[in-house]
Amino acid sequence: MTATQTILDAFPSLSPRLQVAARFIIDHPNEVVISSMRTLAERANSQPATFVRLARQLGFAGWPELKTAFATDMGLHHEGYGEKARSLANRGPERGMLDEMLGVLQTNLDDTLSHSTEVLRKVAALLAKAPHVHIAGFRASVPIAYALFYGYRLFRQSVSLLDGQLGALELQSRSIGKSDAVVIVSFAPYSRESLAVAETARRAGAKVVAITDSSASPLALDAHLSTIFSVNSPSFFPSVVAGVGLVEGLLELLVAAGGRPVVNKINEAERGLFDSGAYLSVSTKHAAKRAPS
């Protein structure tokens, strides 16, 4: 039986105060998974102790167990980094480990391609129509978000990165406007900042695009469009390879649809990088030295 169904079955027997808490977590399962008990209590106009009593009355040992049940029901339960690292260390440096890793990465790319081809075209069309595109990714999701931001800025100026540096996430998020598009990258365990950006975007009337690891993730549940990538890895940490591949494919679609104006902007940006010295040109003399004999 799912955690939600357990609550529904017990709902008539709950006290009015517990029913308030129960109704809130049924209506906001994504926040149950990603938010602290204190935050949930504040949102529900309740007390943290109420959530503890609710969990115990439902037959759970406490709030963490009820929270875990919700995560499991949503397909979000994951083995901890430390636990996976311990298993890896116990194996030792076996032969074939690298082959195993590369094989899993290839499978991730294949799975991501099969799940995201059509929706990625819709995402490209949505971004192209948006007045401004905001891109957010935190912690392990930064490489994916930044790859999209850096590539996109080569041919579009109305693209911003929401990175929260120096605690400026709230300040950066104020620029999100109605009809803008907000691309948010996150995978389990999901960052609190990503959910905050999604909430700000919804309040502003912007379109939310989730790049995430599950259609049941807190981001995907409330997004206008969501693209799913696989994060499986035999190592201790989820893999971002398929996520980077996904945004590279998205950039490819955006350039192909943009035509000659986009090509001109990319050429101009590339010339600027060389002219400024950001990119180093290989001289003919050096190239000759490096050429095979």
ChimeraX commands (.cxc) that place a marker at each C-alpha (Angstrom):
marker #1 position 0.00,0.00,0.00 radius 0.5
marker #1 position 1.32,3.45,-0.87 radius 0.5
marker #1 position 1.94,6.13,1.75 radius 0.5
marker #1 position -0.82,8.28,0.24 radius 0.5
marker #1 position -3.34,5.43,0.39 radius 0.5
marker #1 position -2.35,4.72,4.00 radius 0.5
marker #1 position -3.18,8.33,4.88 radius 0.5
marker #1 position -6.46,8.27,2.98 radius 0.5
marker #1 position -7.57,5.08,4.73 radius 0.5
marker #1 position -6.76,6.52,8.15 radius 0.5
marker #1 position -8.02,10.04,7.44 radius 0.5
marker #1 position -11.51,9.72,9.00 radius 0.5
marker #1 position -10.00,8.56,12.31 radius 0.5
marker #1 position -7.49,11.42,12.55 radius 0.5
marker #1 position -8.01,14.40,14.80 radius 0.5
marker #1 position -8.80,17.75,13.08 radius 0.5
marker #1 position -5.23,18.95,13.67 radius 0.5
marker #1 position -3.74,15.80,12.18 radius 0.5
marker #1 position -6.14,16.02,9.25 radius 0.5
marker #1 position -4.77,19.46,8.39 radius 0.5
marker #1 position -1.23,18.06,8.22 radius 0.5
marker #1 position -2.38,14.93,6.37 radius 0.5
marker #1 position -4.28,16.94,3.76 radius 0.5
marker #1 position -1.24,19.12,3.12 radius 0.5
marker #1 position 1.21,16.29,2.51 radius 0.5
marker #1 position -1.26,14.46,0.26 radius 0.5
marker #1 position -1.65,17.62,-1.84 radius 0.5
marker #1 position 2.11,18.39,-1.88 radius 0.5
marker #1 position 3.99,15.07,-2.19 radius 0.5
marker #1 position 6.93,16.71,-3.97 radius 0.5
marker #1 position 7.52,19.04,-1.01 radius 0.5
marker #1 position 7.36,16.10,1.40 radius 0.5
marker #1 position 10.35,14.57,-0.39 radius 0.5
marker #1 position 12.52,17.67,-0.71 radius 0.5
marker #1 position 11.59,19.94,2.21 radius 0.5
marker #1 position 12.38,19.75,5.91 radius 0.5
marker #1 position 9.65,18.94,8.41 radius 0.5
marker #1 position 9.89,22.47,9.82 radius 0.5
marker #1 position 9.36,24.00,6.37 radius 0.5
marker #1 position 6.35,21.76,5.75 radius 0.5
marker #1 position 4.88,22.73,9.11 radius 0.5
marker #1 position 5.22,26.41,8.28 radius 0.5
marker #1 position 3.60,25.94,4.89 radius 0.5
marker #1 position 0.72,23.96,6.43 radius 0.5
marker #1 position 0.21,26.42,9.31 radius 0.5
marker #1 position 0.96,23.57,11.66 radius 0.5
marker #1 position 3.64,22.45,14.12 radius 0.5
marker #1 position 6.55,20.06,13.45 radius 0.5
marker #1 position 5.38,17.88,16.33 radius 0.5
marker #1 position 2.07,17.40,14.53 radius 0.5
marker #1 position 3.84,15.74,11.61 radius 0.5
marker #1 position 5.67,13.43,14.01 radius 0.5
marker #1 position 2.38,12.42,15.69 radius 0.5
marker #1 position 0.78,11.91,12.28 radius 0.5
marker #1 position 3.57,9.58,11.13 radius 0.5
marker #1 position 3.35,7.51,14.31 radius 0.5
marker #1 position -0.43,7.26,14.18 radius 0.5
marker #1 position -0.12,5.97,10.61 radius 0.5
marker #1 position 2.16,3.18,11.84 radius 0.5
marker #1 position 5.56,4.67,10.96 radius 0.5
marker #1 position 8.40,4.93,13.46 radius 0.5
marker #1 position 8.62,8.67,12.84 radius 0.5
marker #1 position 8.61,11.41,10.23 radius 0.5
marker #1 position 11.80,10.26,8.39 radius 0.5
marker #1 position 10.18,6.87,7.73 radius 0.5
marker #1 position 7.01,8.47,6.33 radius 0.5
marker #1 position 9.13,10.78,4.16 radius 0.5
marker #1 position 11.09,7.79,2.87 radius 0.5
marker #1 position 7.82,6.00,2.06 radius 0.5
marker #1 position 6.74,8.94,-0.10 radius 0.5
marker #1 position 10.11,8.97,-1.89 radius 0.5
marker #1 position 9.86,5.22,-2.53 radius 0.5
marker #1 position 6.32,5.55,-3.90 radius 0.5
marker #1 position 7.56,8.21,-6.31 radius 0.5
marker #1 position 10.45,6.01,-7.44 radius 0.5
marker #1 position 12.99,8.37,-5.89 radius 0.5
marker #1 position 14.59,6.17,-3.24 radius 0.5
marker #1 position 18.30,5.90,-3.85 radius 0.5
marker #1 position 21.29,4.23,-2.27 radius 0.5
marker #1 position 23.43,6.75,-0.40 radius 0.5
marker #1 position 26.80,7.90,-1.73 radius 0.5
marker #1 position 28.61,6.51,1.29 radius 0.5
marker #1 position 26.95,3.14,1.00 radius 0.5
marker #1 position 27.80,2.86,-2.70 radius 0.5
marker #1 position 31.37,4.02,-2.03 radius 0.5
marker #1 position 31.73,1.34,0.64 radius 0.5
marker #1 position 30.58,-1.35,-1.80 radius 0.5
marker #1 position 33.01,-0.05,-4.39 radius 0.5
marker #1 position 35.90,0.00,-1.93 radius 0.5
marker #1 position 35.11,-3.56,-0.86 radius 0.5
marker #1 position 35.41,-4.68,-4.49 radius 0.5
marker #1 position 38.86,-3.19,-4.86 radius 0.5
marker #1 position 40.42,-2.10,-8.18 radius 0.5
marker #1 position 39.08,-4.93,-10.29 radius 0.5
marker #1 position 39.99,-5.45,-13.92 radius 0.5
marker #1 position 37.19,-4.39,-16.22 radius 0.5
marker #1 position 35.88,-1.61,-13.98 radius 0.5
marker #1 position 36.41,1.00,-16.69 radius 0.5
marker #1 position 34.71,-1.19,-19.29 radius 0.5
marker #1 position 31.78,-1.57,-16.90 radius 0.5
marker #1 position 31.54,2.19,-16.44 radius 0.5
marker #1 position 31.66,2.96,-20.16 radius 0.5
marker #1 position 29.05,0.30,-20.84 radius 0.5
marker #1 position 26.65,1.81,-18.30 radius 0.5
marker #1 position 27.21,5.29,-19.74 radius 0.5
marker #1 position 26.39,4.04,-23.22 radius 0.5
marker #1 position 23.19,2.48,-21.91 radius 0.5
marker #1 position 22.31,5.78,-20.19 radius 0.5
marker #1 position 22.71,7.62,-23.49 radius 0.5
marker #1 position 20.58,5.07,-25.33 radius 0.5
marker #1 position 17.83,5.24,-22.70 radius 0.5
marker #1 position 17.89,9.04,-22.67 radius 0.5
marker #1 position 17.61,9.17,-26.45 radius 0.5
marker #1 position 14.59,6.85,-26.46 radius 0.5
marker #1 position 12.80,8.88,-23.76 radius 0.5
marker #1 position 13.54,12.42,-24.87 radius 0.5
marker #1 position 13.68,12.74,-28.64 radius 0.5
marker #1 position 10.18,14.10,-29.20 radius 0.5
marker #1 position 9.90,16.23,-26.06 radius 0.5
marker #1 position 13.29,17.80,-26.78 radius 0.5
marker #1 position 11.88,19.25,-30.00 radius 0.5
marker #1 position 9.04,20.78,-27.99 radius 0.5
marker #1 position 11.52,22.23,-25.51 radius 0.5
marker #1 position 13.53,23.80,-28.33 radius 0.5
marker #1 position 10.37,25.41,-29.74 radius 0.5
marker #1 position 9.36,26.72,-26.30 radius 0.5
marker #1 position 12.79,28.25,-25.65 radius 0.5
marker #1 position 12.91,29.86,-29.08 radius 0.5
marker #1 position 9.62,31.66,-28.44 radius 0.5
marker #1 position 10.43,32.82,-24.90 radius 0.5
marker #1 position 11.48,36.48,-24.44 radius 0.5
marker #1 position 14.22,35.38,-22.03 radius 0.5
marker #1 position 15.60,32.02,-20.95 radius 0.5
marker #1 position 16.85,31.46,-17.40 radius 0.5
marker #1 position 18.93,28.35,-16.66 radius 0.5
marker #1 position 19.42,26.93,-13.15 radius 0.5
marker #1 position 21.45,24.04,-11.83 radius 0.5
marker #1 position 23.10,23.51,-8.45 radius 0.5
marker #1 position 25.79,21.27,-6.98 radius 0.5
marker #1 position 26.24,18.18,-9.18 radius 0.5
marker #1 position 23.83,19.60,-11.77 radius 0.5
marker #1 position 26.07,22.61,-12.47 radius 0.5
marker #1 position 28.00,20.96,-15.36 radius 0.5
marker #1 position 24.76,20.25,-17.23 radius 0.5
marker #1 position 23.24,23.69,-16.62 radius 0.5
marker #1 position 26.44,25.52,-17.49 radius 0.5
marker #1 position 26.95,23.54,-20.70 radius 0.5
marker #1 position 23.52,24.70,-21.86 radius 0.5
marker #1 position 24.12,28.29,-20.73 radius 0.5
marker #1 position 27.56,28.61,-22.32 radius 0.5
marker #1 position 26.52,27.10,-25.64 radius 0.5
marker #1 position 23.28,29.08,-25.82 radius 0.5
marker #1 position 24.98,32.40,-25.08 radius 0.5
marker #1 position 27.16,31.97,-28.16 radius 0.5
marker #1 position 24.15,32.85,-30.29 radius 0.5
marker #1 position 21.59,34.39,-27.93 radius 0.5
marker #1 position 22.07,37.24,-25.47 radius 0.5
marker #1 position 18.75,36.91,-23.63 radius 0.5
marker #1 position 19.95,33.90,-21.63 radius 0.5
marker #1 position 20.83,34.07,-17.93 radius 0.5
marker #1 position 22.40,31.63,-15.48 radius 0.5
marker #1 position 20.85,31.35,-12.02 radius 0.5
marker #1 position 23.70,29.96,-9.94 radius 0.5
marker #1 position 23.10,31.52,-6.51 radius 0.5
marker #1 position 26.71,32.59,-6.14 radius 0.5
marker #1 position 27.37,34.66,-2.99 radius 0.5
marker #1 position 23.83,33.94,-1.82 radius 0.5
marker #1 position 22.31,35.94,-4.70 radius 0.5
marker #1 position 19.75,33.37,-5.87 radius 0.5
marker #1 position 16.76,35.40,-4.69 radius 0.5
marker #1 position 18.18,38.51,-6.35 radius 0.5
marker #1 position 18.88,36.66,-9.60 radius 0.5
marker #1 position 15.41,35.11,-9.61 radius 0.5
marker #1 position 13.71,38.50,-9.49 radius 0.5
marker #1 position 14.49,38.94,-13.19 radius 0.5
marker #1 position 12.21,36.04,-14.16 radius 0.5
marker #1 position 9.31,37.56,-16.06 radius 0.5
marker #1 position 5.96,36.47,-17.38 radius 0.5
marker #1 position 6.23,34.28,-20.48 radius 0.5
marker #1 position 9.97,33.70,-19.87 radius 0.5
marker #1 position 11.28,30.14,-19.91 radius 0.5
marker #1 position 13.12,28.70,-16.91 radius 0.5
marker #1 position 15.19,25.56,-17.46 radius 0.5
marker #1 position 15.98,23.77,-14.19 radius 0.5
marker #1 position 18.41,20.85,-13.94 radius 0.5
marker #1 position 18.33,18.54,-10.93 radius 0.5
marker #1 position 18.45,14.83,-10.09 radius 0.5
marker #1 position 18.01,12.83,-6.88 radius 0.5
marker #1 position 18.69,13.81,-4.21 radius 0.5
marker #1 position 17.14,17.07,-5.43 radius 0.5
marker #1 position 18.51,20.44,-4.38 radius 0.5
marker #1 position 16.33,22.76,-2.36 radius 0.5
marker #1 position 17.42,25.68,-4.56 radius 0.5
marker #1 position 16.02,24.03,-7.68 radius 0.5
marker #1 position 12.58,23.74,-6.13 radius 0.5
marker #1 position 12.76,27.37,-4.97 radius 0.5
marker #1 position 13.54,28.54,-8.52 radius 0.5
marker #1 position 10.65,26.47,-9.88 radius 0.5
marker #1 position 8.25,28.04,-7.38 radius 0.5
marker #1 position 9.48,31.56,-8.22 radius 0.5
marker #1 position 9.05,30.83,-11.93 radius 0.5
marker #1 position 5.49,29.62,-11.47 radius 0.5
marker #1 position 4.56,32.69,-9.44 radius 0.5
marker #1 position 6.01,34.90,-12.17 radius 0.5
marker #1 position 3.98,33.16,-14.88 radius 0.5
marker #1 position 7.05,31.70,-16.61 radius 0.5
marker #1 position 7.23,28.34,-18.36 radius 0.5
marker #1 position 9.22,25.73,-16.43 radius 0.5
marker #1 position 11.30,23.13,-18.26 radius 0.5
marker #1 position 12.71,20.35,-16.08 radius 0.5
marker #1 position 15.82,18.41,-17.05 radius 0.5
marker #1 position 15.73,15.66,-14.47 radius 0.5
marker #1 position 16.06,11.94,-13.81 radius 0.5
marker #1 position 12.45,10.83,-13.30 radius 0.5
marker #1 position 8.98,11.76,-14.47 radius 0.5
marker #1 position 8.02,11.55,-10.78 radius 0.5
marker #1 position 10.71,13.98,-9.61 radius 0.5
marker #1 position 9.51,17.10,-7.74 radius 0.5
marker #1 position 10.53,19.23,-10.71 radius 0.5
marker #1 position 8.86,17.11,-13.39 radius 0.5
marker #1 position 5.55,16.93,-11.54 radius 0.5
marker #1 position 4.90,20.66,-11.92 radius 0.5
marker #1 position 6.87,21.48,-15.08 radius 0.5
marker #1 position 5.33,22.53,-18.39 radius 0.5
marker #1 position 7.78,20.20,-20.13 radius 0.5
marker #1 position 10.27,17.72,-18.72 radius 0.5
marker #1 position 13.11,15.81,-20.31 radius 0.5
marker #1 position 14.44,12.73,-18.56 radius 0.5
marker #1 position 18.03,11.50,-18.55 radius 0.5
marker #1 position 19.54,8.40,-16.95 radius 0.5
marker #1 position 22.02,8.82,-14.09 radius 0.5
marker #1 position 22.95,5.17,-13.51 radius 0.5
marker #1 position 26.57,4.54,-12.56 radius 0.5
marker #1 position 28.57,1.67,-11.06 radius 0.5
marker #1 position 30.54,4.33,-9.18 radius 0.5
marker #1 position 29.49,6.05,-5.94 radius 0.5
marker #1 position 27.98,9.14,-7.61 radius 0.5
marker #1 position 25.22,9.51,-10.23 radius 0.5
marker #1 position 26.47,10.13,-13.77 radius 0.5
marker #1 position 25.83,13.45,-15.56 radius 0.5
marker #1 position 27.05,12.23,-18.96 radius 0.5
marker #1 position 23.57,11.63,-20.40 radius 0.5
marker #1 position 22.41,15.01,-19.04 radius 0.5
marker #1 position 25.24,16.80,-20.83 radius 0.5
marker #1 position 24.42,14.84,-23.98 radius 0.5
marker #1 position 20.80,15.91,-23.65 radius 0.5
marker #1 position 21.60,19.63,-23.56 radius 0.5
marker #1 position 24.09,19.26,-26.41 radius 0.5
marker #1 position 21.26,17.75,-28.46 radius 0.5
marker #1 position 18.99,20.63,-27.44 radius 0.5
marker #1 position 21.59,23.16,-28.59 radius 0.5
marker #1 position 21.88,21.30,-31.89 radius 0.5
marker #1 position 18.13,21.62,-32.44 radius 0.5
marker #1 position 18.16,25.32,-31.55 radius 0.5
marker #1 position 20.96,26.08,-34.01 radius 0.5
marker #1 position 19.38,24.01,-36.79 radius 0.5
marker #1 position 16.07,25.83,-36.35 radius 0.5
marker #1 position 17.71,29.26,-36.08 radius 0.5
marker #1 position 19.09,29.29,-39.61 radius 0.5
marker #1 position 21.46,31.88,-41.04 radius 0.5
marker #1 position 20.96,34.52,-38.28 radius 0.5
marker #1 position 22.15,32.04,-35.66 radius 0.5
marker #1 position 25.08,30.98,-37.82 radius 0.5
marker #1 position 26.15,34.61,-38.16 radius 0.5
marker #1 position 25.99,35.14,-34.40 radius 0.5
marker #1 position 28.09,32.04,-33.73 radius 0.5
marker #1 position 30.68,33.16,-36.28 radius 0.5
marker #1 position 30.79,36.60,-34.66 radius 0.5
marker #1 position 31.17,35.11,-31.17 radius 0.5
marker #1 position 33.95,32.82,-32.33 radius 0.5
marker #1 position 35.84,35.67,-33.99 radius 0.5
marker #1 position 35.51,37.68,-30.79 radius 0.5
marker #1 position 36.98,34.85,-28.72 radius 0.5
marker #1 position 40.01,34.62,-30.97 radius 0.5
marker #1 position 40.43,38.41,-31.29 radius 0.5
marker #1 position 40.28,38.89,-27.51 radius 0.5
marker #1 position 42.88,36.21,-26.90 radius 0.5
marker #1 position 40.43,33.94,-25.06 radius 0.5
marker #1 position 41.09,31.31,-27.74 radius 0.5
marker #1 position 44.68,30.75,-28.85 radius 0.5
marker #1 position 45.41,30.29,-32.53 radius 0.5
marker #1 position 47.97,27.61,-33.36 radius 0.5
marker #1 position 50.65,29.22,-35.52 radius 0.5
marker #1 position 51.81,27.59,-38.75 radius 0.5
marker #1 position 55.27,27.12,-37.23 radius 0.5
marker #1 position 53.92,25.28,-34.19 radius 0.5
marker #1 position 51.51,23.26,-36.28 radius 0.5
marker #1 position 54.40,22.10,-38.46 radius 0.5
marker #1 position 56.35,20.94,-35.41 radius 0.5
marker #1 position 53.36,18.95,-34.18 radius 0.5
marker #1 position 52.56,17.39,-37.53 radius 0.5
marker #1 position 53.49,13.70,-37.85 radius 0.5
marker #1 position 56.49,12.95,-40.03 radius 0.5
marker link #1:1,2 radius 0.2
marker link #1:2,3 radius 0.2
marker link #1:3,4 radius 0.2
marker link #1:4,5 radius 0.2
marker link #1:5,6 radius 0.2
marker link #1:6,7 radius 0.2
marker link #1:7,8 radius 0.2
marker link #1:8,9 radius 0.2
marker link #1:9,10 radius 0.2
marker link #1:10,11 radius 0.2
marker link #1:11,12 radius 0.2
marker link #1:12,13 radius 0.2
marker link #1:13,14 radius 0.2
marker link #1:14,15 radius 0.2
marker link #1:15,16 radius 0.2
marker link #1:16,17 radius 0.2
marker link #1:17,18 radius 0.2
marker link #1:18,19 radius 0.2
marker link #1:19,20 radius 0.2
marker link #1:20,21 radius 0.2
marker link #1:21,22 radius 0.2
marker link #1:22,23 radius 0.2
marker link #1:23,24 radius 0.2
marker link #1:24,25 radius 0.2
marker link #1:25,26 radius 0.2
marker link #1:26,27 radius 0.2
marker link #1:27,28 radius 0.2
marker link #1:28,29 radius 0.2
marker link #1:29,30 radius 0.2
marker link #1:30,31 radius 0.2
marker link #1:31,32 radius 0.2
marker link #1:32,33 radius 0.2
marker link #1:33,34 radius 0.2
marker link #1:34,35 radius 0.2
marker link #1:35,36 radius 0.2
marker link #1:36,37 radius 0.2
marker link #1:37,38 radius 0.2
marker link #1:38,39 radius 0.2
marker link #1:39,40 radius 0.2
marker link #1:40,41 radius 0.2
marker link #1:41,42 radius 0.2
marker link #1:42,43 radius 0.2
marker link #1:43,44 radius 0.2
marker link #1:44,45 radius 0.2
marker link #1:45,46 radius 0.2
marker link #1:46,47 radius 0.2
marker link #1:47,48 radius 0.2
marker link #1:48,49 radius 0.2
marker link #1:49,50 radius 0.2
marker link #1:50,51 radius 0.2
marker link #1:51,52 radius 0.2
marker link #1:52,53 radius 0.2
marker link #1:53,54 radius 0.2
marker link #1:54,55 radius 0.2
marker link #1:55,56 radius 0.2
marker link #1:56,57 radius 0.2
marker link #1:57,58 radius 0.2
marker link #1:58,59 radius 0.2
marker link #1:59,60 radius 0.2
marker link #1:60,61 radius 0.2
marker link #1:61,62 radius 0.2
marker link #1:62,63 radius 0.2
marker link #1:63,64 radius 0.2
marker link #1:64,65 radius 0.2
marker link #1:65,66 radius 0.2
marker link #1:66,67 radius 0.2
marker link #1:67,68 radius 0.2
marker link #1:68,69 radius 0.2
marker link #1:69,70 radius 0.2
marker link #1:70,71 radius 0.2
marker link #1:71,72 radius 0.2
marker link #1:72,73 radius 0.2
marker link #1:73,74 radius 0.2
marker link #1:74,75 radius 0.2
marker link #1:75,76 radius 0.2
marker link #1:76,77 radius 0.2
marker link #1:77,78 radius 0.2
marker link #1:78,79 radius 0.2
marker link #1:79,80 radius 0.2
marker link #1:80,81 radius 0.2
marker link #1:81,82 radius 0.2
marker link #1:82,83 radius 0.2
marker link #1:83,84 radius 0.2
marker link #1:84,85 radius 0.2
marker link #1:85,86 radius 0.2
marker link #1:86,87 radius 0.2
marker link #1:87,88 radius 0.2
marker link #1:88,89 radius 0.2
marker link #1:89,90 radius 0.2
marker link #1:90,91 radius 0.2
marker link #1:91,92 radius 0.2
marker link #1:92,93 radius 0.2
marker link #1:93,94 radius 0.2
marker link #1:94,95 radius 0.2
marker link #1:95,96 radius 0.2
marker link #1:96,97 radius 0.2
marker link #1:97,98 radius 0.2
marker link #1:98,99 radius 0.2
marker link #1:99,100 radius 0.2
marker link #1:100,101 radius 0.2
marker link #1:101,102 radius 0.2
marker link #1:102,103 radius 0.2
marker link #1:103,104 radius 0.2
marker link #1:104,105 radius 0.2
marker link #1:105,106 radius 0.2
marker link #1:106,107 radius 0.2
marker link #1:107,108 radius 0.2
marker link #1:108,109 radius 0.2
marker link #1:109,110 radius 0.2
marker link #1:110,111 radius 0.2
marker link #1:111,112 radius 0.2
marker link #1:112,113 radius 0.2
marker link #1:113,114 radius 0.2
marker link #1:114,115 radius 0.2
marker link #1:115,116 radius 0.2
marker link #1:116,117 radius 0.2
marker link #1:117,118 radius 0.2
marker link #1:118,119 radius 0.2
marker link #1:119,120 radius 0.2
marker link #1:120,121 radius 0.2
marker link #1:121,122 radius 0.2
marker link #1:122,123 radius 0.2
marker link #1:123,124 radius 0.2
marker link #1:124,125 radius 0.2
marker link #1:125,126 radius 0.2
marker link #1:126,127 radius 0.2
marker link #1:127,128 radius 0.2
marker link #1:128,129 radius 0.2
marker link #1:129,130 radius 0.2
marker link #1:130,131 radius 0.2
marker link #1:131,132 radius 0.2
marker link #1:132,133 radius 0.2
marker link #1:133,134 radius 0.2
marker link #1:134,135 radius 0.2
marker link #1:135,136 radius 0.2
marker link #1:136,137 radius 0.2
marker link #1:137,138 radius 0.2
marker link #1:138,139 radius 0.2
marker link #1:139,140 radius 0.2
marker link #1:140,141 radius 0.2
marker link #1:141,142 radius 0.2
marker link #1:142,143 radius 0.2
marker link #1:143,144 radius 0.2
marker link #1:144,145 radius 0.2
marker link #1:145,146 radius 0.2
marker link #1:146,147 radius 0.2
marker link #1:147,148 radius 0.2
marker link #1:148,149 radius 0.2
marker link #1:149,150 radius 0.2
marker link #1:150,151 radius 0.2
marker link #1:151,152 radius 0.2
marker link #1:152,153 radius 0.2
marker link #1:153,154 radius 0.2
marker link #1:154,155 radius 0.2
marker link #1:155,156 radius 0.2
marker link #1:156,157 radius 0.2
marker link #1:157,158 radius 0.2
marker link #1:158,159 radius 0.2
marker link #1:159,160 radius 0.2
marker link #1:160,161 radius 0.2
marker link #1:161,162 radius 0.2
marker link #1:162,163 radius 0.2
marker link #1:163,164 radius 0.2
marker link #1:164,165 radius 0.2
marker link #1:165,166 radius 0.2
marker link #1:166,167 radius 0.2
marker link #1:167,168 radius 0.2
marker link #1:168,169 radius 0.2
marker link #1:169,170 radius 0.2
marker link #1:170,171 radius 0.2
marker link #1:171,172 radius 0.2
marker link #1:172,173 radius 0.2
marker link #1:173,174 radius 0.2
marker link #1:174,175 radius 0.2
marker link #1:175,176 radius 0.2
marker link #1:176,177 radius 0.2
marker link #1:177,178 radius 0.2
marker link #1:178,179 radius 0.2
marker link #1:179,180 radius 0.2
marker link #1:180,181 radius 0.2
marker link #1:181,182 radius 0.2
marker link #1:182,183 radius 0.2
marker link #1:183,184 radius 0.2
marker link #1:184,185 radius 0.2
marker link #1:185,186 radius 0.2
marker link #1:186,187 radius 0.2
marker link #1:187,188 radius 0.2
marker link #1:188,189 radius 0.2
marker link #1:189,190 radius 0.2
marker link #1:190,191 radius 0.2
marker link #1:191,192 radius 0.2
marker link #1:192,193 radius 0.2
marker link #1:193,194 radius 0.2
marker link #1:194,195 radius 0.2
marker link #1:195,196 radius 0.2
marker link #1:196,197 radius 0.2
marker link #1:197,198 radius 0.2
marker link #1:198,199 radius 0.2
marker link #1:199,200 radius 0.2
marker link #1:200,201 radius 0.2
marker link #1:201,202 radius 0.2
marker link #1:202,203 radius 0.2
marker link #1:203,204 radius 0.2
marker link #1:204,205 radius 0.2
marker link #1:205,206 radius 0.2
marker link #1:206,207 radius 0.2
marker link #1:207,208 radius 0.2
marker link #1:208,209 radius 0.2
marker link #1:209,210 radius 0.2
marker link #1:210,211 radius 0.2
marker link #1:211,212 radius 0.2
marker link #1:212,213 radius 0.2
marker link #1:213,214 radius 0.2
marker link #1:214,215 radius 0.2
marker link #1:215,216 radius 0.2
marker link #1:216,217 radius 0.2
marker link #1:217,218 radius 0.2
marker link #1:218,219 radius 0.2
marker link #1:219,220 radius 0.2
marker link #1:220,221 radius 0.2
marker link #1:221,222 radius 0.2
marker link #1:222,223 radius 0.2
marker link #1:223,224 radius 0.2
marker link #1:224,225 radius 0.2
marker link #1:225,226 radius 0.2
marker link #1:226,227 radius 0.2
marker link #1:227,228 radius 0.2
marker link #1:228,229 radius 0.2
marker link #1:229,230 radius 0.2
marker link #1:230,231 radius 0.2
marker link #1:231,232 radius 0.2
marker link #1:232,233 radius 0.2
marker link #1:233,234 radius 0.2
marker link #1:234,235 radius 0.2
marker link #1:235,236 radius 0.2
marker link #1:236,237 radius 0.2
marker link #1:237,238 radius 0.2
marker link #1:238,239 radius 0.2
marker link #1:239,240 radius 0.2
marker link #1:240,241 radius 0.2
marker link #1:241,242 radius 0.2
marker link #1:242,243 radius 0.2
marker link #1:243,244 radius 0.2
marker link #1:244,245 radius 0.2
marker link #1:245,246 radius 0.2
marker link #1:246,247 radius 0.2
marker link #1:247,248 radius 0.2
marker link #1:248,249 radius 0.2
marker link #1:249,250 radius 0.2
marker link #1:250,251 radius 0.2
marker link #1:251,252 radius 0.2
marker link #1:252,253 radius 0.2
marker link #1:253,254 radius 0.2
marker link #1:254,255 radius 0.2
marker link #1:255,256 radius 0.2
marker link #1:256,257 radius 0.2
marker link #1:257,258 radius 0.2
marker link #1:258,259 radius 0.2
marker link #1:259,260 radius 0.2
marker link #1:260,261 radius 0.2
marker link #1:261,262 radius 0.2
marker link #1:262,263 radius 0.2
marker link #1:263,264 radius 0.2
marker link #1:264,265 radius 0.2
marker link #1:265,266 radius 0.2
marker link #1:266,267 radius 0.2
marker link #1:267,268 radius 0.2
marker link #1:268,269 radius 0.2
marker link #1:269,270 radius 0.2
marker link #1:270,271 radius 0.2
marker link #1:271,272 radius 0.2
marker link #1:272,273 radius 0.2
marker link #1:273,274 radius 0.2
marker link #1:274,275 radius 0.2
marker link #1:275,276 radius 0.2
marker link #1:276,277 radius 0.2
marker link #1:277,278 radius 0.2
marker link #1:278,279 radius 0.2
marker link #1:279,280 radius 0.2
marker link #1:280,281 radius 0.2
marker link #1:281,282 radius 0.2
marker link #1:282,283 radius 0.2
marker link #1:283,284 radius 0.2
marker link #1:284,285 radius 0.2
marker link #1:285,286 radius 0.2
marker link #1:286,287 radius 0.2
marker link #1:287,288 radius 0.2
marker link #1:288,289 radius 0.2
marker link #1:289,290 radius 0.2
marker link #1:290,291 radius 0.2
marker link #1:291,292 radius 0.2
marker link #1:292,293 radius 0.2
view
